[in-house]
Amino acid sequence: MKSSNDLPLAGVRVLELSQIMAGPTCGLMLSDMGAEVIKIEKFPGGDDARGYAKPGDPGLAPGFLMLNRGKRSVAVDIRKPAGRQIIERLAARSDVVTENFRRGKLDALGLGYEALRKINPQLVYCSISGYGPTGPMADKGGFDLVLQAFSGLISVTGSGPDNLVKPGNSVSDINAGILAALGVVTAYVKRLRTGEGSRVDTSLLQASMQQMYWFAAAYFFNGAIAEPMGTAHPLIAPYQTYKCRTGQIALGGGNQANWKRIASVLDHPEWIDDVRFLTGRDRLANRDALERLITAELAKQDASHWISVFESHDVPVGPVNNVKEAMEHPQTRAIDMVVDVEHPDGGTTRSLGCPIHFDGVAPHDTARAPHIGEHTFDVLKEAGFSTDELTDLESQGIVLQHRVS
C-alpha cells in the first residue's frame, strides 16, 4: 500500500464543512488519494452520522467510522463570530472547501464562495445540494430517498409498477460524493494550469439522474416510459438473476455469442433457431417466455453447479452473494476493497478500501476515523493560533478539544 506522501493528492488540504454521507464520501475519496481532510464539526453531537447506529452497536456508529477514516476532526461553533473567523483562517491555508448546507446558509454566515475566495483566490469551493444551485427548488433540502424518487430512479426499480423498491444502497448520496470528488480534482487541475480557484456544484438530483442513462435515452428517442423489471436489463436478454434449485445466479447473455453458449449449456440448442429468440430484439420482445424456459432448467441444479458449468463455457455468470459472502470473499481482499483499520477506542475493525489504485497499488494507509474535536488544538496551532488563544476559545465554548477520559 502507498503511504500518504506517495499519493497523487499529497499536500492538498481539504476543509470539509459537510456531514452525513454525500460530502463525507467526497472527503473520503480525496483522503484516500492523499489529501489532508480537516473535518469541521458542530458540537457536542458532531456530524449527525455519528448517531446513525443500530441498537447494540458499540462505540462510534459503524457508518461514521467507514466514511470518515483518515480525517482530522476540528469542533467549531460557526454560529459565533469567533468561530467563523477560525474557518476563515483555515480556508486561507486550504486548497479545497466542501459543504452541503442549504443554499444561502453559508453566504449568510460570511462563509460562502464569494466571501472565502476574497481570502483565498485559489480556493476550490465545492457545494453539494439537494436539487442543484439554481431553479425553483434550489432552496429545498436534499434527502437520498426523496431524490431517488424525484429523479425517476425508484420508478424503474422493483418487480413491477405496484412493487416499487428503493435501491438498497444510498445511490444519490454516494454518487453525489463521487461526482463532487471528480469536480474537485478537475478544478484543482485547472488551478495548477491557471492559478485560479473555482466554484464546483453538484447535487443529489444530478447524481440520481445520471443513473438514468438507458431509461432517459429510450424516453428521448420514442417517448417510452420505463417500468421496473426486477433484475432484468432494459436492452439485453437474458441478462438478469435467476433462481436455481438452491441459491441464485446472475447470468449475462450480453451478445449473440453468449446467448448461443447459454442455450447450449442448458442443452437446448433448438432455442438458438427459435424465431422468438433469433436476435437480441426478438429476445427482448419475448423476455417473459425466455425467462420461464431458462428458470425451469436452472431449477434442476444448485447455483454452484451452474456457475461451474457456465464458467467452463466462458459465459458471464456469478453468484448472488449476501453482504457477508461479498465482504469475506478472497477476491475482495485481493483488490484491497476490505482493509483493516485501527478503531478510535482501541483494536482494529474493517472498512471498505479505496476503489481506485495508482501504479497497481492501493492508496490506503489505514488511518482511523476521529473522535469529535480530536484534532482541534493541533490543527489550529498549525494555523497559527497560540495556546492562550485556544484556551480562551475553549473556555468561551467556541471550540471543543477531545480529551481521553
C-alpha positions in Angstrom: 0.0 0.0 0.0 1.2 3.5 -0.8 1.9 5.9 2.1 0.1 9.3 2.1 3.2 11.1 0.9 3.3 9.0 -2.2 -0.2 9.6 -3.3 -1.4 11.9 -6.1 -3.1 14.4 -3.8 -0.4 14.5 -1.1 0.0 18.1 0.1 -3.6 19.1 -0.8 -5.6 20.4 2.2 -9.4 20.0 2.3 -11.7 21.8 4.7 -14.8 19.6 5.0 -17.9 21.6 6.1 -20.2 18.7 5.3 -21.8 15.8 7.1 -23.7 12.6 6.9 -22.9 10.9 3.5 -22.6 12.8 0.2 -20.0 15.3 1.4 -18.1 12.9 3.6 -17.9 10.4 0.7 -16.2 13.1 -1.4 -13.8 13.8 1.5 -13.1 10.0 2.0 -12.1 9.7 -1.7 -9.9 12.7 -1.5 -8.3 11.5 1.7 -7.7 8.0 0.2 -5.9 9.7 -2.7 -3.6 11.5 -0.3 -5.3 14.8 0.7 -5.3 16.0 4.2 -9.0 16.3 5.1 -9.9 18.6 8.1 -13.5 17.8 9.2 -15.3 20.8 10.7 -17.9 19.5 13.2 -20.5 21.1 15.3 -20.6 20.1 19.0 -21.5 18.5 21.2 -23.0 16.0 18.8 -20.8 16.4 15.8 -21.6 15.0 12.3 -25.2 13.6 12.5 -23.9 10.3 11.1 -22.2 9.8 14.5 -25.7 8.9 15.8 -26.6 6.6 12.9 -26.2 3.3 14.9 -28.4 0.3 15.4 -29.3 -1.0 18.8 -26.4 -2.9 20.1 -23.7 -1.2 18.1 -20.8 -0.3 20.5 -19.0 3.0 20.4 -18.9 5.2 17.3 -21.5 4.4 14.6 -20.1 2.0 12.0 -21.2 4.1 9.1 -19.4 7.1 10.5 -16.3 5.1 11.0 -16.5 4.0 7.4 -16.9 7.4 5.8 -14.6 9.4 8.0 -11.4 7.3 8.4 -8.3 9.3 7.7 -9.8 12.6 8.6 -8.9 15.1 11.3 -11.8 16.5 13.4 -12.0 20.1 14.4 -15.0 21.1 16.5 -16.1 24.7 16.0 -19.3 26.7 16.6 -19.6 28.6 13.3 -22.7 30.4 14.6 -20.4 32.7 16.6 -18.2 35.4 15.0 -15.1 33.9 16.5 -16.0 30.5 15.2 -16.4 32.0 11.7 -13.1 33.7 12.0 -11.5 30.3 12.6 -13.0 28.9 9.4 -11.7 32.0 7.5 -8.2 31.4 8.8 -8.3 27.7 7.9 -9.8 28.5 4.5 -6.9 30.9 3.8 -4.4 28.0 4.1 -6.6 25.3 2.4 -6.9 24.2 -1.2 -10.4 22.9 -1.1 -13.6 23.6 0.8 -16.6 21.2 0.6 -20.0 21.9 2.0 -23.6 20.6 1.9 -25.6 23.4 3.6 -28.8 24.6 2.2 -28.4 27.4 -0.4 -27.6 30.7 1.2 -26.9 29.4 4.7 -23.1 29.8 4.5 -23.4 33.0 2.5 -25.4 34.5 5.4 -22.6 33.5 7.8 -20.0 35.0 5.6 -18.5 31.7 4.7 -19.9 31.3 1.1 -17.8 31.1 -2.0 -17.6 34.8 -2.8 -16.5 35.6 0.8 -13.9 32.9 1.0 -12.5 33.5 -2.5 -11.6 37.0 -1.4 -9.5 35.5 1.4 -8.1 32.7 -0.9 -8.5 33.4 -4.7 -7.0 29.9 -5.4 -9.7 28.1 -3.4 -11.7 25.3 -5.0 -15.1 25.5 -3.3 -17.4 22.5 -3.8 -21.1 22.6 -2.9 -23.4 19.6 -2.8 -27.0 20.5 -2.6 -30.3 18.6 -2.9 -31.8 19.9 -6.1 -29.0 22.0 -7.6 -27.8 25.6 -7.3 -30.5 27.1 -9.5 -34.2 26.7 -10.4 -37.4 26.8 -8.5 -36.4 24.0 -6.0 -32.9 25.2 -5.3 -33.7 26.2 -1.7 -35.1 22.8 -0.7 -33.0 20.4 1.4 -32.0 17.1 -0.1 -32.5 13.5 1.2 -31.3 10.4 -0.6 -34.7 8.6 -0.6 -36.6 11.7 -1.8 -34.2 12.4 -4.6 -34.2 8.8 -5.8 -38.0 9.1 -6.1 -37.9 12.5 -7.7 -35.4 11.6 -10.3 -37.4 8.6 -11.5 -34.9 6.0 -10.2 -37.3 4.3 -7.9 -39.9 4.2 -10.7 -37.7 1.7 -12.6 -36.6 -0.3 -9.5 -38.6 -3.3 -8.3 -40.5 -6.2 -9.7 -43.4 -4.2 -11.2 -45.4 -1.0 -11.1 -47.1 -2.0 -7.9 -43.9 -3.3 -6.3 -41.5 -0.4 -6.4 -38.5 -0.5 -4.1 -35.6 1.8 -3.2 -32.2 0.5 -4.3 -30.6 -1.0 -1.2 -27.7 1.5 -1.2 -27.8 5.3 -1.0 -27.3 5.9 -4.7 -28.0 9.6 -4.6 -25.6 10.4 -1.7 -22.8 8.1 -2.8 -22.8 9.2 -6.4 -23.0 12.8 -5.5 -19.9 12.4 -3.4 -18.1 10.7 -6.2 -19.1 13.4 -8.7 -18.0 16.1 -6.1 -14.6 14.4 -5.8 -14.3 14.4 -9.6 -15.3 18.0 -9.8 -12.8 19.0 -7.1 -9.9 17.2 -8.8 -10.8 18.7 -12.2 -10.9 22.2 -10.7 -7.6 21.6 -9.0 -6.0 20.6 -12.3 -7.4 23.9 -13.7 -5.8 25.7 -10.8 -2.5 24.1 -11.4 -2.7 25.4 -15.0 -4.1 28.9 -14.4 -3.6 29.7 -10.7 -7.3 30.3 -10.3 -9.8 28.7 -8.0 -13.3 27.6 -9.0 -16.8 27.0 -7.7 -17.8 23.4 -8.1 -21.5 22.4 -7.8 -23.3 19.1 -7.9 -26.5 17.7 -6.2 -28.3 14.6 -5.2 -30.8 15.2 -8.1 -28.0 15.4 -10.6 -26.3 12.3 -9.1 -29.6 10.4 -9.3 -30.5 11.4 -12.8 -27.1 10.4 -14.0 -28.0 6.9 -13.2 -30.9 7.0 -15.7 -28.9 6.9 -18.9 -30.6 3.9 -20.5 -34.1 5.0 -19.4 -33.7 8.6 -20.4 -32.3 7.6 -23.8 -35.4 5.5 -24.5 -37.7 8.3 -23.4 -36.0 10.9 -25.5 -35.9 8.7 -28.6 -39.5 7.5 -28.7 -41.3 8.6 -25.5 -41.1 5.2 -23.9 -41.6 5.4 -20.1 -39.8 2.5 -18.5 -41.3 0.3 -15.8 -39.4 -1.8 -13.2 -38.2 -5.2 -14.4 -36.7 -6.7 -11.3 -33.1 -7.6 -12.1 -33.6 -7.6 -15.9 -31.9 -5.2 -18.3 -33.9 -2.8 -20.4 -31.9 -3.6 -23.6 -30.5 -7.1 -23.2 -32.0 -10.6 -22.6 -31.2 -12.8 -21.0 -29.3 -10.6 -18.6 -30.6 -10.9 -15.0 -30.6 -13.0 -11.9 -32.3 -16.4 -11.8 -33.3 -18.8 -9.0 -31.7 -22.2 -9.1 -32.6 -25.3 -7.1 -30.7 -23.7 -4.2 -29.3 -20.2 -4.4 -29.4 -17.7 -7.3 -27.1 -16.7 -10.1 -26.5 -13.6 -12.3 -26.4 -14.7 -15.9 -25.3 -12.4 -18.7 -26.3 -13.1 -22.3 -24.9 -9.7 -23.4 -24.3 -10.6 -27.0 -25.3 -13.3 -29.6 -22.3 -15.5 -28.9 -23.1 -15.6 -25.1 -26.7 -16.3 -25.9 -25.8 -19.3 -28.1 -23.5 -20.6 -25.3 -26.3 -20.3 -22.7 -28.7 -22.3 -24.9 -26.0 -25.0 -25.5 -25.1 -25.3 -21.8 -28.8 -25.7 -20.9 -29.0 -28.4 -23.5 -31.5 -26.6 -25.7 -29.7 -25.8 -28.9 -33.1 -25.5 -30.6 -33.6 -22.2 -28.8 -31.0 -20.7 -31.0 -33.1 -21.0 -34.1 -36.4 -20.3 -32.3 -38.0 -17.3 -34.1 -38.8 -15.8 -30.7 -35.1 -15.7 -29.8 -33.2 -15.2 -33.0 -31.9 -11.7 -32.3 -31.5 -9.5 -29.3 -34.6 -7.6 -30.2 -36.5 -10.8 -30.5 -35.4 -12.0 -27.1 -36.4 -8.6 -25.6 -39.9 -8.9 -27.2 -40.3 -12.4 -25.7 -38.5 -11.9 -22.4 -41.2 -13.5 -20.3 -41.2 -16.7 -22.3 -37.4 -16.8 -22.3 -37.3 -16.3 -18.5 -39.7 -19.1 -17.9 -37.7 -21.5 -20.1 -34.4 -20.7 -18.5 -35.7 -20.7 -14.9 -37.2 -24.2 -15.5 -33.8 -25.6 -16.5 -31.9 -23.8 -13.8 -34.2 -25.2 -11.1 -32.8 -28.7 -11.8 -29.4 -27.9 -10.2 -27.8 -25.8 -7.4 -26.3 -22.4 -8.1 -22.7 -23.8 -7.6 -23.3 -26.4 -10.3 -24.5 -23.8 -12.8 -21.7 -21.4 -12.0 -19.1 -24.1 -12.7 -20.7 -25.2 -15.9 -21.3 -21.7 -17.3 -17.8 -20.6 -16.4 -16.3 -23.6 -18.2 -18.1 -22.4 -21.4 -17.0 -18.8 -20.9 -20.5 -17.5 -20.2 -20.6 -14.4 -17.9 -22.0 -15.7 -14.6 -21.7 -15.1 -10.9 -23.3 -15.9 -7.5 -25.8 -13.6 -5.9 -23.8 -13.0 -2.7 -25.1 -11.7 0.5 -23.1 -9.0 2.3 -21.1 -11.4 4.3 -20.2 -13.5 1.3 -19.1 -10.4 -0.6 -17.0 -9.0 2.2 -15.4 -12.3 3.1 -14.5 -13.3 -0.5 -10.8 -13.7 -1.2 -11.1 -11.6 -4.3 -12.4 -8.7 -2.2 -9.2 -8.8 -0.1 -7.0 -9.3 -3.2 -8.0 -5.9 -4.6 -7.8 -4.2 -1.1 -11.6 -3.4 -1.1 -11.7 -4.7 2.5 -8.9 -3.3 4.7 -8.0 -3.4 8.4 -8.4 -0.1 10.2 -7.5 1.0 13.7 -10.6 1.7 15.9 -10.7 5.0 17.7 -11.3 3.2 21.0 -8.6 0.6 20.5 -8.2 -2.5 18.5 -9.0 -2.9 14.8 -12.0 -3.0 12.6 -12.5 -3.5 8.9 -13.5 -0.9 6.3 -14.1 -0.7 2.6 -10.9 0.5 0.9 -10.4 2.9 -2.0 -11.8 1.7 -5.3 -9.0 3.4 -7.3 -5.4 2.1 -7.4 -2.4 4.0 -8.7 0.5 2.2 -10.3 -1.0 -1.1 -9.2 -1.0 -0.1 -5.6 -4.0 0.5 -3.2 -3.8 4.1 -1.9 -4.8 3.4 1.7 -2.8 4.0 4.9 -5.5 2.6 7.3 -5.8 5.9 9.3 -8.8 5.7 11.6 -11.9 7.9 12.0 -11.6 10.7 14.7 -13.4 11.5 17.8 -15.3 14.8 17.8 -12.7 17.6 18.1 -9.8 15.2 18.4 -7.5 17.4 16.4 -8.9 20.8 17.2 -5.9 22.2 19.0 -3.3 20.5 16.7 -4.9 21.9 13.5 -5.4 25.4 14.9 -1.9 25.5 16.2 -0.7 24.7 12.7 -2.8 27.6 11.5 -1.0 30.0 13.9 -3.3 30.0 17.0 -1.4 30.3 20.3 -2.0 28.1 23.3 -3.5 31.1 25.1 -5.9 31.8 22.2 -7.0 28.2 22.1 -7.6 28.0 25.9 -9.7 31.2 25.6 -11.7 29.9 22.7 -12.4 26.7 24.5 -13.5 28.5 27.7 -16.0 30.5 25.6 -17.5 27.4 24.1 -16.3 28.3 20.6 -14.2 25.2 20.1 -14.1 21.8 21.6 -10.9 19.7 22.1 -11.5 15.9 22.7 -9.6 14.6 25.7 -9.2 10.9 26.6 -11.2 10.3 29.8 
